Amino acid sequence: MPDTINTQRRQMLLGGTAALAAGMLPLSAFAADPIKVGLIVPMSGPFASTGRQIEAAVKLYQQKYGDTVAGRKVEILLKDDGGLSPDVTKRLAQELVARDKVQVLAGFGLTPLALAAAPIATQAKVPMIVTAAATSIIPQRSPYIVRTGFTLPQVTAPLASWAAKNKIKSVVTFVSDYGPGIDAEKVFIKTFTDAGGKVLESLRAPLRNPDYAPFLQRVKDAKPEALFVFVPSGEGAAVLKQFTERGLAAAGIRLICTGDVLDDDLMASIGAASSGVVSSHHYSAAHPSPLNKEYVDGIAKANKGMRANFHSVGGYDGMHLLYEALKKTNGDTDGEKLLAAMKGMSWESVRGPVTLDAATRDMVQNVYIRKAEQRGNEYYNVEFDKVENFKDPGV
């Protein structure tokens, strides 16, 4: 009998110890850890509208589809890099990977900032979803980069072709002097001249430039039939205002531009100065699809009437790409597995049909030719032509 009692006591003691040990195990033994996404965007400074748009889109996506995918909660760690210093962006990326243990990096408003973070993604083997920055070379800087926005050559080439076909024979190009601007300048000149057009002069302004008047005076003196412009989102209002004030429109010079200049988020401040301006881009808030109408209404409702712009769509589709890839991997966040799941993925975006090209890790998408028109009391970029399934043409 004593041996039986001792045996029972030992079993109870062992059972209690096992239960205690189980209680001390990390939560991950019972439920999958959250997936952490480090979202680095400019929430302050001159390009803050880019960050606000991307953040709004990410929130809307999770509001619509939930914050859990493949049984794991998706946590967004938002970081403001101010939009100007590559060193700041690189430091934030390093902290997110090393300290916060994020499994995905996302955002990146301007090219120099995306390039600064690229080595971090490579070293950590962490997927980096570029939602905004638009220089062609970005995905080449890390095998872990995918881009859900666009490239400047991709949206510039169709506009140059359109200009030549529509009897514009002479142009001056005017771009911001950094990666995307130089890309746009090269592609416009090549495409336009190959089609028989003549580029009279090519001007470049500093990235953050408060006074475009001296450049625009040179344009006026050159007397082209049209001026082609690229400046990053946030700068368009100043360019359009000074274009009108310097009398270029009155002198019969047409303004044509990429959609960054006529950013939907800033059309209210640009106003009547945009009227009749032809631009090319991969997205307009006026894109006539039920999916886009629902999206534009959702962004406005959740953000005090803010109009959705192309940067927001890069963020929204970035979340879609991540969620669908996680479904394919059953929640596995291994960098190689996630990238393999992302490559070649196609879906119907609010901008139209898109595919993440497996080879380039860039979007294949429609590029629309639009004209700024007044609708009610507001101005919109109204699509009237398109080039379907257009790839980045390179530089």
Disulfide bonds with the S-S distance in Angstrom:
none
